[in-house]
């Protein structure tokens, strides 16, 4: 019988930071590199380190999901005395020290992950025989390529030029090697081509080798439970596909990228491919989260995550962040009821009822706070696997995004409404049929409701070039606001 510790290796490895020196950005010596990648475990450790780095608070562990990227979207009502720097960041004052340090941390964090992926990709050709199983070798290489593409995509979305009608062109570095040499900078079109190239290459490697072609996400979430699962893997490292870059995550990345670029036909194609994907039993690979997740208090809706991070340090990293306390993030009652859920009956809306705490405080004030990252008490759950795959979850791509992309890019209003009705029913809301006039307004509202504290709203505003942002009433937002400046420490070919 397989040992319990083997089953949990992948999930638990995501959370530990005491990696050996080899998991830093660059190897100390060439001899160390050879020794590291002479073994299969060396490749596994190096790939696991990518996910550890992605969980950093400077990247998806906080800044690019819960806080700073959300400030740019004008999310969160915050105490003006305790969030002075953050308020300046919300106003796109990029020359302030807080903005400089924040953007530098994000930029450095993303390239730190990319560098780790590049270490793997650089060593696979010379050391591929260290990984005896071809499927495992293909998946490891595919995941490294996908990680590189994913992080570059977010560099593009944050630091790159606006995708439509740009008057300010921005060249960005695409890192493909681990080297002391300067990284080449690329135009928007060339940068996008490199992202697509990496996704395509990863897709070829994942095709038929990803265990999702044999098992469902749910089965692979709990493959270690021998009583409830018939999953047999060639290598346990291939488990937990929801928490690793996988075949359908690649399709979803393409849908997100093409939607950002305004290529509606391709965005629709890939979004629908994910929505309609079937497992070997003929069942949907993924369905929209409904009552089951909400009832189980799985507030980040893991059952509809195409890709997520498992991070057992969420409580430590967030502290009292999601509270109505002086250093907390909340919404005013008006912003919650009149703005966020405008046009919807809060009394029956799953998100309003289950994902937000709307209880009055000791002074009788109602300041709704999100529960998306709430963690159970130590006495509530003791099963570490269940915690890792259902509670300690930071979504990166969810099925609901694919639905919103498919609705926005549908070839007809009839097609859009069919998807919209299905989407709304999962949220326990009676859908008012979309019209040509109301479609985009409702799409924008749904991105805001659905992905609060997941970091997607700013990019939605940016791809659409929206000047009037909800909750920013002092002025319109322009092109310079949407293009975050590269760190001043970075070689910047855009500076004349």
Secondary structure, DSSP 4 states (H G I P E B T S, - for coil): ---HHHHTHHHHHTT-----GGGSSS-S-HHHHHHHTTSHHHHHHHHHHHHHHHTSTTTTTTTTTTSHHHHHTT--B--TTT-HHHHHHHTT-TTSHHHHHHHHHHHHHHHHHHHHHHHHHHHHHHHGGGS--HHHHHHHHHHHHHHHHHHHHHHHHHHSPPSSS-SS---EE---S--SSPPPEE-HHHHHHHHHHHHHHHHHHHTTTSGGGTS-HHHHHTTT-TTT-----SSGGG--GGGS--HHHHHHHHHHHHHHHT-HHHHHHHHHHHHT-B-TTSSBS-----HHHHHTT-TT-GGGEEEEEE-TTHHHHHTTSSSSSTT--B--HHIIIIIITTTS-TTT-HHHHHSEE--B-TTS-B--EE-TT----TTT---HHHIIIIISEEEEEEHHHHHHHHHHT-SSHHHHHHHHHHHHHHTT-PPPPP-TTTHHHHHHHHHHHHTTTTT-HHHHHHHHT-SS-TT--SS---HHHHSPPPPTTS--TT--
